[in-house]
Amino acid sequence: MNRRTFVRSSVIGGVGLASVSVTGTATKASGVNGPSAASPPPAFELDELSVSELQSGMAAGKFTAHSLARKYLDRIDDVDKHGPQINAIIETNPEALAIATELDRERKAKRLRGPLHGIPVLIKDNIDTHDRMTTTAGSLAP
C-alpha cells in the first residue's frame, strides 16, 4: 500500500465513520435512511510522481507546465469541491494557467529557473505571493 492509497483509505474511512454516526442519528430522529457514505475519489494519473519525474516528463514532452496546472486544478475541483468536499484549498491562483503558459515559453527558450520550474505547488495562505491571491492566514477579517 502506497502513501496515497493509505491517505485515501483513511479519509474515506473517516468520512464513512462520520456518515455512519450522522446516518444513525438522522435515522433515529426522522425514521428515514440517511445519506450514503462518500465514495473514494477516482484515481489520479499524477499520484506518486516525484518532482524529478514530472521534470523528466516535461523534458520529454509528455507534460507541459500548462497541462500539469490544468490536471491539478481539475483534481482540486474533483476532490475538494465536488468529491468529499473537504475544503482543504481556500483559493487557487486565477492566473495559474497564464503563468504556466509563460513558464512553458521560458522552457522552450531554454531558460529554466530551477528544479521547480513549471511544477504546480500549494502554499499556505499566510504566505504573500505578490499576485492576485489573498493572504489571509485563514482569517475572514479583511
N, C-alpha and C positions, 0 to 999 in steps of 0.2 A: 504494500500500500504506500503510495507516494504522499507527500505532504498535502497536495491539493485535494486528493481523494479523502484524506483524513479530515481536513478542514471542512470540505463539502459535507461529509457524513456527519460531522459534529454539529454543523449549523443546521442541517436538515433534521437531525435528531433533536436538537434543542427546539426548533420550530415545531416539530412533531409533538414533543412533550408539552410545549406551551399550548398547542391547539387541542391536545387531549384534555388538559385541565380546563381550558376555556369551553371546549365542547361539552365536557361533563357538567360544568356549571350552567351552560346555556340549556342543555337538555333537561336538567333538573328544574330549572326555573321556568322554562317555557314548554317543556314536553316535546320540543321539536329537535330534530337532528341538527347538530352544529356544523360548522364549516369543516371541509375535509382538510387533511394535512397537506402542507405545501409539497410539491414535487421538486426534486433537485433541478437546478438549472442545467441546461444542455451542456454537453462537453464543449470546451473552448480550444480551438486549434493551437493557440499560443501558450496553453498551460505548460508549465515546466520548462519553457525555453529560457535560457540564460541571456544576459545582455550580449555576451560574445556570440552566441548562436544567432541572435537577432541581427547583430552587426554582420556576421558572415552571410546571412540571408540577404541583407541589403547589398553587400558587396557582390553577391552572385546574381542579383536582380530578382530574387524571389520575393522580396519585400521592398517597399519604399517607406519613407517616414510617413507619408500621407496614408498609405494603406494600413500601416500599423496604428496610427492615430484613429483612423476610421474603425478598425476592428475593436480597439479598446473602448472607444466611445459607444459603439454598439453593444459591447459586453456590459458596460456600466448601465446602459439603458435596459438591457435584458434582465440583469440581476438586481440592480439597485432600485430601479424604477418600476419595472413590470413583473419581476420574478418574486422572490421572497420579500422584496421591498424593505431591505434592511437600512436604507437611507444612510449608508456609510459615506457617500460622496455628497458634499454640500453643494459644490459648484464645479462645473467643467469650464475650461477656458473657451470663450466664444470664438477666439481666434486660433484655436488649436490646429485646425486643418490648414489655414493660411500659413501659419508658422511652419508646419510640416512640409508644405509645398516649397517654401523658401529654403528649408534645410535640404530638400531633395535637389534644388538648383545648386546649392553650395556643394553637395556631394558630386554632382556631375562636373562641376568646375574644379574638382579635386581639392576643395577647401574644407577639410574635416576639422571640426572644433575639438574633438577628443573622443574618448571611448563611449560617451553617451549621446553622440551626435545622432539625432533622429529617433532616439528612444523615448517613448512617452513615459512620463513619471507622475506619480501622485505625491503631493506635499500637503502638509498640514496648513490649515487656513490662518495660522498665526505667522506665516512667512510672507513678507511683502515681495511680490513678484514683479513690480514695476510695469504692470499691464492692466488690462481691464478687470482682472479678478479682484474680488473683495477680500480684504484682510480683516477677518472678524474674530479670530480665535474662539469661534463657537458662540459668540455673544450676539444677541439680537439688537443690542444697542447700536445706534448709528455712528 
